[in-house]
């Protein structure tokens, strides 16, 4: 593959990962806010911006995890011929990051709280731990 075509594949892969992640995280965050977190009393425009910001941060984290795995394996297009070890590394990194975010936000800073419907493990929400991995 020539260099220009390879660069195009890299850019396209990174953009697709980010855009799909942004969309999925927007849907995920919207569902969580409505059903699993203590209600926030915001106007719709502020609420939508808050969800969009959270989804953007999550999509950025997904891209950072992807690039971290790419760096470890020295293969920026690893997703195209994914190995179990690469996927495992990405999942492990996402779980560590999710635990840190939830622990800090819920238990340390009390920036948000869960509704009783949220399943927890050691007082950390289960579905937010799954979110980045998915």
N, C-alpha and C positions, 0 to 999 in steps of 0.2 A: 504494500500500500504506500503510495507516495505521501510525502510529508504534509502537503496541503489537505489531502483527503483525510489523513489521520487527525489533523487538527480539527477539521469539520466534525468528525465522528466524536471527538472528545467534547467539543462545545455542545453538540446536540445531546449527547448523553447526559452531561451535567445539567443542561437546561431542562430536559425531560424529567430527570430525577427531582429537580427543585420544583417544577410546576406541578407534577403529580403529587408530590409531598405537600405542597402548599394547599392544593385542593382537598386532599384527604384529611389533612390536619384542620382545615377550616370546618369541614363537616364534623369531624371528631370533637373539636373544641366546642362547637355549637351545641352538640348533643350533651356534652358534659356540663356545660354551663346551665342548660335548661333542666337537667334531670338529676345530676349528681353533686352539684356544689350548692352551698348556701346562696340564696338569691342576691344578686346585685341589683340595686335600684338605679338604673341608668336609663336615659332616653335611648331610643333605638339607634340613632346615629353614633352615640358614644359606645353603645354595646357592640355594634358592628365593627367599629374601629378597634375595640379591645380584643374581640375575637380574631380580627385580621392580624393584629400585632402578635398575638399568641401563635397563630398559625404560621406567620412569617418567621418567628423565632424557631418554632419547631422544624420548619422546612430548612432553615439555615443549619440547625443542628444535624438533621439527616444528611445534608450535603457535607458538613464537616466530618461526620462519621464515615461517610463514603470515601472522602478524600484521605482520611486517616488510614483506612484499610488499603486504599490505593497506594499510599506511601509505604506501608508495611510490606506489601507484596510487590512494590515497584511496577504496578500495572494499573494505569488510570482507567482502563476499560475492563476492569475485572468483572463487572456485572454481566458482561456478555458471555463469559465462560466461567461462571461462578463456581467456586469450590466450597465444600462444606466448611472448611477451616476459615475461609473469608467471611462467610455468612455468620458463623459462630462468633468471630471477632466483632463484627458489626453489632450483633445482638447483645453481646457482653458489654460493649461500649455504651450502647443505648440504655441498657438497664442501669449501669453505673451512673450515667448522666441523669436519667429519670429519677433515680433514688435521691441524688443530690438536690435536684430541683424541688422535688416534692418535700423532702425533709426540711430544706431551708424555708420554702414558702409556707408550709402548713405548720410545722412544729417549732421552728425557730422564730420566724418573723410574723407568723400568723396573718399572712397576706390573703389567704383564702381558707375556707373550711369545707368539709364534705357534709353532704346530707346523710342521714342514716342508711339510705339505699346503696351508698358506695361501699363495695367490699374492700376491706383493708388487710394489709399484712404489716404487723408492727406499727400500726397507726398511719400507714402510708397507703394511699389509694391504689388498688390493684389495676384498674383500667388505665390510669396515667402511666403506670410502669410498662404496660403492654404497648402503649401508643407509639413510642419511638421505634420499638422493635418491629411493629407492623409496617 
